[in-house]
Amino acid sequence: MLEIGEKGQGYVASSILSLLIKNYTKSAKEFVPFLESNTNFFSINTDKPFDKIMDEVNSKVEPTVIHIRPGANSMELRTEISTQLVS
């Protein structure tokens, strides 16, 4: 906020910013346990070297398998979907 300056677009007063951060933290404390019990939610510890963090991220993402069945649109749509997912 200091770099934006008080007159800059997007500036938020520190008291409001503090309140928003407190609300986010409170909401996360309630929402994360819900996600952990109802979805394939993973927490990644970022207090490690970056390469270790990325290894952990990849270990959660890489096993993902998606099956795309060809339909009336032939194999072209299946190929396009696969290409977009890979990129």
LINKANOR-V379825 format. One record per pair of residues at least 6 apart in sequence whose C-alpha atoms are under 8 Angstrom apart, sorted by the first residue. I is the first residue (numbers start at 1). J is the second residue. If there is no record, write none. Layout:
((I	J) (I	J))
This chain:
((1	11) (1	12) (1	13) (4	10) (4	11) (5	11) (6	12) (6	13) (35	41) (36	42) (42	60) (44	53) (44	56) (44	57) (45	53) (46	53) (68	78) (68	82) (69	78) (70	77) (70	78))
